Structure formats: C-alpha cells, structure tokens
Amino acid sequence: MVHSAVLIVDDEQGVQTSLRGILEDAGFEPEAVSSGEQALELLTGREFAVVLLDIWLPGMDGLEALAGIRRLAPETSVVMISGHGSIEAAVRATKLGAYDFIEKPLSLEKTVLVVTNAERQYRLERENRLLRAEVERKYAMIGDSVPMQALRQQIAFAAPSNGRVLISGENGTGKELVAHLLHLRSLRRDKPFVEMNCAAIPEELIESELFGHVKGSFTGAGGDKEGKFVQADGGTLFLDEVGDMSPKTQAKVLRALEQQSFSPVGSNAMVRVDVRVIASTNKKLEREIERGNFREDLYYRLNVIPFEIPPLRERKEDIPPLAAHFLDQFARKYRRKPPAMGKKALAVLESYDWPGNVRELRNIMERIVIMTQQPRIDVYDLPEAMLERALSAEPAPEDGSTLHAARERFERDFILQKLVEHRGNVSRAAEALGIERSNLYRKIRQLGIPWSGRETDGTE
C-alpha cells in the first residue's frame, strides 16, 4: 500500500530529523515545519493524511494550531506530541479533535504505529465522505419548480421528527426517493433503512416478511426468520404500496404501530422494536376505505404527515434539468460523453404527458445513451410512440371540411409518419414515399411539417 503525506510540526530540528527518517523508512512522505502558522499556511494548499503536532510551539501554540487544522482539514488525523505531557492537555486536545497523544522522548516504534493507525482513520473518513457524496448524488432531488420547492421544504421539516409519513402519488413519481431522503436527513440516518413492496409479496407470505416466523410455523418454515420490523429496529421501515396489503395484514400492522411490538408468525412471544414507518401508495386510500378495502384506523395511523408527489406533467419546467441529470448519470455509468439535448427534441419531451412520470423519462434517457452515437439528441432519437403522440397533437396548418383540406391533412400525416419510421432521414423517407428528395422538401415546407430533418447545430 502506498502511504500518505505526513506533516511534522515541531520547533526542534533534531525531532524533525529523526521523525522524517523513521517515517520515510516506514514508507510515508514526511514534510516538516517549525510553527503552527507555517502548518496552517501549508494545509491551505496541500492535503496531509496525518499531522504530528507539538503542543509547545513558539507563537501559536499546538492547541490553537489544532483548532485551525480541524477547520481547514477536518478529515486529517492529528497526533499531539509533547515533552511536558499532562492529563489535562491530553483531554483538551481530544476534545478539540486530536486522534491521539504521545510524549517525548518519542518511542520510534510506537510513533510509527500511531501514525499508521492515524492514517487508517484518515482513509476511513475520506471513504465515508465519498460514500456520503455518492448517496447524495444517488438520491438527488432534481428540479426547481414550485411543487419541488414545496416538497423539499416538507422534507426538511418532517425528516428530523419520528412522525409517520404517508407518501401518495402516481407510479414513477419518486415516492421511494422521498422516503430515502426522509431517512437520510433524519436522526436515524446511521441506522437501517428497510423497504418492502407490499404489492410484490404473496398474501400468504407478507406477514412472515413483515414480522418474521419461527421454525415449523407453516409448511416450508425450516428455521426462524427475522421480519422487516426487526431488521429496521432503530431505523426506518418503508412500506411501498401499502394499499395492496390484505385486511388481515393491515390489522396486524395496526397493532404493531400502536404497541411498537408484535409476535412473529407461529409464536406467542412479543418482540419490541423502535421503528419509524414511512408508507407510500399510488391509490386514493380514502376511496379504498369507502370500498372497504383499507382500514380507516390504519390510514390515520400512517397519515400523520401526508406527502403528495406531483406527476411530471404538472411540473414540466423540471423536464430539462431531469433529462440532463439522467444523461450525465448514464454517460458516467457507461463511460461515454453525455450527449447534448437538441431544442426540437426537448420541445417534444416538454409536450409529452409522461404517463410513466420520472421513471419513464429516466428509462428513455438510459436507452438514448446506450443506443445513440451522435453528440446531439435529435427528435428522431426519441421513442416512436412518443413521437406519434406528439404528432397527433400538432395542429394542421389549415382547418376545414373541403376535400382539398382533408387531402392535405392526410398527406401531411403520412409524410410525418414516414419521417418517424426513417428516423428523420429525408432521403430514405422520400424513397419510401416514391418521390424525389427535392419534392419531399417542397412538400415539407408547403404543409408546415415540423422536424423536417435531423438537427445539426441546435439552433432550430
């Protein structure tokens, strides 16, 4: 393993020399300065894994320098050294964030061991930071529309509490994303986030999945099993599509929420848990209650803090940043340069009604990154079904009931269809239509046909 840079801060040249020698022999890259001021100046432009910091220094003392280092480089591990060690100084240094404290005369073997351990701590801190940044990217909430700004504010208010949340919205709107953000910004973020799709588990197994079972409690129960409630103890349990639970399971979930305890399937023993429940549904639960499909008392238990996720068609100003985000995400995943979105293609995306919501947009952007080699996304790189919907919404240049008007509408729609079939290639569309390319261009202008060919410069 390649070791990291270590900064020695000590005003004794002999100490600097000896520490540099043993650290170089151990594979580190040491550098030495004689004051706290020099150390802070060096740390503004360079990264060190470990700082060996003398507590007694001319000018700024070691504890002042330690406070400055923690501000400048919070991940750097600081080891305090002193010839006048005391318990009081060690306690103060620890409170200020020092990793360890060693005394002079230094044991060379112990010093190398402490620096090695401090470097390991630094690497762990850096890995944790990178992982946190990756999680933040994964669960980024994209868009600045009014509904999204309101949703962010709701999350900020609700996340730190233990209140149960019910998230409603159409399929693909991002209910799972909101649940993850509520957990990540809660006081339970270091505890488990456990999710279960209530619509995906057969009715005869859902109780076992939620509450666990004991060996022999039913056919196939070859051993004891922990349920989702136990797995989420101390953290968050996300019940996705809670409206699909059977009445029997609803009753048991209600008791678990009321008592924070339950019995595994086949057992009379009570298990106590501390779980925050977040539920989601794509159904109108008020209607399900009226139809007798969902318990009213469970609804009010879950619906302490209601969230309504708007469909994508109601926040179309978020489509451009969402499309750019997904293009960048999948370009990194597949190690490609992210393509630019042409203005015509973006206009089609914004005119589309998105029945599959954000999930549909995400899937289309992934498909485009995989299948499109051009640096610019054109109208004809979009799915044919999407183009057909957009075409049907395009107004005809002339409206009327005359034979001439009807013939023009048919001709226009037929030419558009051929352009879609041939992905905007005018030459191939003309060949399929059995006319000259120049004649097709004339027809395109005459009939006011949009998307007359592939974009090349993004100016149209």
Secondary structure, 3 states (H helix, E strand, C coil): CCCCEEEEECCCHHHHHHHHHHHHHCCCEEEEECCHHHHHHHHCCCCCCEEEEECCCCCCCHHHHHHHHHHHCCCCEEEEEECCCCHHHHHHHHHCCCCEEEECCCCHHHHHHHHHHHHHHHHHHHHHHHHHHHHHHHCCCCCCCHHHHHHHHHHHHHCCCCCCEEEECCCCCCHHHHHHHHHHCCCCCCCCEEEEECCCCCHHHHHHHHHCECCCCCCCCCCCECCHHHHCCCCEEEEECHHHCCHHHHHHHHHHHHHCEECCECCCCCEECCCEEEEEECCCHHHHHHCCCCCHHHHHHHCCEEEECCCHHHCHHHHHHHHHHHHHHHHHHCCCCCCEECHHHHHHHHHCCCCCHHHHHHHHHHHHHHHCCCCEECHHHCCHHHHHHHHHHCCCCCCCCCHHHHHHHHHHHHHHHHHHHCCCCHHHHHHHHCCCHHHHHHHHHHHCCCCCCCCCCCCC
